[in-house]
Amino acid sequence: MKTSHCVILYLVILTGVTPINGWCWTDVALAAGGAVAGVVATPVVVSAGLGAIGFSAAGTAAGSTGAALMSTYGGSIAAGSAVSVMQSVGAAGVGLAGKALGGAVVGAATYAAGGRNCDPKEIECN
C-alpha cells in the first residue's frame, strides 16, 4: 500500500472520532502521541505475539499453536488465508499498512480514553 493511501486511511479512521465542537490542541497532541506510539509499538507487539504462538522468520515451530492452526487446513494452505498472513507477517514483519492501521487504532483509542477534556472555544485548555 502506498504511503498516500495509508495517510488517507488514517485520516478516515481518525475522522470517526472528530468532536462536534472541534479539536482542542491538547486533544490533537493526545491523538497524535497515541498514533506515533501505535506506529512504533505495532511491529514489536505483533511480532512478539506471532512468535509466541509459533510463527517466526525461521518458519512455523513444531508443536506450537501455529502448527496446530496449519494442521486444520489439511496440508493445503491457500494464499491470503489467516495462517498464510500470520506466517508472512511472522517471517517478514509488519508492513507499512499494518503500521498505519496500528497508529490509527492506538491514536483513536488514546483520544477516546483521555480526550475531550477541554472546550476549543476557550483559550485555556485543561
C-alpha positions, 0 to 999 in steps of 0.5 A: 500500500502506498504511503498516500493511501495509508495517510488517507486511511488514517485520516478516515479512521481518525475522522470517526472520532472528530468532536462536534465542537472541534479539536482542542490542541491538547486533544490533537497532541493526545491523538497524535502521541497515541498514533506515533506510539501505535506506529512504533509499538505495532511491529514489536507487539505483533511480532512478539505475539506471532512468535509466541504462538509459533510463527517466526522468520525461521518458519512455523515451530513444531508443536506450537499453536501455529502448527496446530492452526496449519494442521486444520487446513489439511496440508493445503494452505491457500494464499491470503488465508489467516495462517498464510498472513500470520506466517508472512507477517511472522517471517517478514514483519509488519508492513507499512499498512499494518503500521498505519492501521496500528497508529490509527487504532492506538491514536483513536483509542488514546483520544477516546480514553483521555480526550475531550477534556477541554472546550476549543472555544476557550483559550485555556485548555485543561 
